[in-house]
Amino acid sequence: MKKFIVLCLAISLSSCAELQQVVNNLPQDGNFGLSQDQIGAGLRDALQLGIDKQVSKLTTKDGFYKNQLTKILLPEELQKVDKTLRDIGLGKLADEGLKVLNRAAEDAVKEATPIFVDAVKGITFADAKTILLGSDDAATQYLTSKTQQALYNKFNPVIQNSFSKVGADQIWENLINRYNSIPLTNNVNPDLTDYVTQEALKGVYTMIAVEEKQIRTKYTSRTTDLLKKVFALQD
């Protein structure tokens, strides 16, 4: 009896090993799968679709401000400024200060989108299969890790210029000066350019992740033959 059990176990283990080998080979097997390069191309297409369908929404008026996923709130050191101004009846000024931060992000993403598109086109997936079979935002996470610093360097001066373009620098200079003139408050002078740059990038990656999840979970979101073939492998 023991010999029979051992024999069955051996056959079972052998079958599992053979099955795993078949699974590993499927993505490379002609009509049964796709090559690593094809999967990588599909992932790039998904990210590109995220830019076309979702990031483009951020470039419109109130694209950040009225989007609860990406709306830029005040940094912690300025939340006391906001509260104090509202407490003394300057809520409208506080609202305007918040709005222009989001306006600067909208303006910057509009100008920097071509940079982002180039980054997506140039990205090389180290292990496209692993990313394809990963979490709903695995490709976006990979894109973030490969492009965040370079894109920060591109976005930052655009944000700085956008501050001047939308009048954010003057509004915040006025707002902070009003706050600093209030008795018993500590003066503040945060680096808003850095903060808004970080938040703008976060918003861009968030919206790309939204589209990636749609493509992964909804067949109707796979608008090309390549997307259909690639993401069928993870269904």
N, C-alpha and C positions, 0 to 999 in steps of 0.2 A: 504494500500500500504506500509506504514511504517513497519507494522508488518511483511509483506512478506519479505521486505529487511532485517530486523533484523534477521528473521528466516534463510534466505539464508546465511547471514554473519555468524551466529552461526554454521550452517552446514559446511560452508567453513573452519572456524577456527578449528572445531572438526576434519575435514578431514585432515587438515594440521598437527595437533597434532598427529593423528594416523599415518600419513605418516612418520613423523619424528621419531616416535617410531620404526616403521618398519626399517627405514634406520639405526638407531642406533643399532638395533639388527642383521642386516644382517651379519656383520663380525663374528658373533658368531654362525651363523645358518648353521651348517652342510655343505651341498653341495653348499649353496648360498654364503658362505664366509669362512674366515679363522680366527683362534684365534689370540689373541694378541701375543702369543709366536711365532706362525708361521709367522706373519708379521714381528716381530723382527728378526727372522731367515732370512727372505728374505732380509731385510735391511742390515744385516751383510754380506750376500752373495754378495750384490751389492757393499759394501765397499771392500770386499775381491777381487772382480773382478777388482775394481779400482786399487788395489795394483798389481794384477797379470798382468793387461794389460797396465796400464798407469804409475804407479810409477816405474815399472821395466825399463821403457824407460829412467828414470833419472839416472840410475846406469851405463849406457853405456858411452863410451867416447863422450864428448860434449853433454851428455844428458841434462844438464842444459844450457851450453854455447850456443848451437844452437837451443834452444827451447824458442821462444819469450814469452811464457806464464810463464816461470820459470827462465829465464836468470838472474843471479845475477849481478846487476850493482853496482857501487861504492856507498858507503854511502855518504851522503851530505858533510861531512867534508873532504872527500877525492876527491870530484869532482874537487876541485881547484888544487889538486895535479896532477890529470890526465890532466887537461887543460894546466897547466903550463909546464909539461913535454912534451906534444905534441907541444906546442908553441916554445920550444927550440930544437925541433928535436929528442925527445926521445919517439916518438909514439910507437915504437916497444916494449920498456920497459914497457910502460903503458899498451899495449895490453897483454903482458905476465902477468903483475900483475893482470889484470882482469880475465884472463883465469884460473890462479891457484886458485882463489877464487871459481870458478865454479867447478874446478877439486876436490877441497876439499869437496864440497857439494856432488858431484857424489860419491866419495869414502865413505863418511859418510852414505849416504842413502843405499848404497850397504851393509855396515856392520850392519846397524841398522834396516833393513827391517824386520828381524825376530821379533824384539821387537815390531814393528808396527803391524805385523800380530797377535801377541799375544794380543795386545791392542784391536784390532778389534774383535777377538774371545770372549774376556771377557766383551765387552761392553753390558750393559743392557739398553734397551730403556724404559724410563719412560712411554711414551705414543706412542707406535709404530704407531697407527692409525693416530694420529695427524701429525707425521713426514712424514708418507707415503703420506698424502694428502697435504703436505706443498710445499715449493718452490722446484725448480729443484735440489738444493743442500742442502736440509733440513737435510738429514742424515749425510752429510759431516760436516755441521755446528754443528750438535749435537756431532759428533765424535771429532771435534776440541775442543769443550767446555769441553769434558770429558777427553781428553788425552793430550792436548797441553803442560801443565806444566810438566807432567811426562815424556813426550817424549823429551822435551827440556833438562831435566836433563840427559837423556840417550844420546841424540845427541851431547850435548856440548863437553864432553870429546872425543868423536869419531872425531868431527870436529878438535879439538885441535891436536889429533894424526895425522889426515889426513893432516893438515897443514905441519907437519914435513915430512910425507910420500911423498907428492907431491912437496915438496920444497917451499911451499908458504911462510913459515916463513922467509927463507933466501931471497927470491925474494922481499918480502915486506920490509924487513929490508934494503935491498939495495936501493929499490925504494924510501922509505921515507927518508933515509939518503941523497940520491941525492937531493930530494926536499928540505929538511931542510938546505942544504948547499947553496941553491940559495939565493942571497942577497934580502933583503926586504920581505921575506916570514916568516910567523909565523909557528913555529914547530908544527907538528901534531903527535899524537900517539893514534889512535883510538883502541878500543877493537874489533878487526876483528873477533875473535872467536865467541863472542856473536852475532855480526851482521850476520855472515854467517850461524850460527845455526838457527837464526830466519828466514832467507831467505830460507834455506833448508827446514824447516818445512812448510813454506808458499807454497813452490813449491810442496811438497808432497800432501798437502791438496788440492791444485789447481788441480792436476792431478786426484785425486780421485773424485773430483767434476765433472770433465770432463766425467768420465765414468758413474757416477750417472745420469747425465743429459741424456747421451746416452740411458741408460736403461729405464729411465722414458719416453723418447720421441720416441724411436725406438723399435718396437716389436722384430726385428731381433737381438737386443743386449741382449735380455733376453734368455740366453743360457741354462737355466735349467727349469724344470717344476715348481719349487718353485718360481723362479723369474717371470715366466709367470703368475702364479696364483696371487701372491702378487701384482705385479704392474698393473695387469688388474683391480684391485679395484680402481686405481687412474686415469684410462683412461677416 
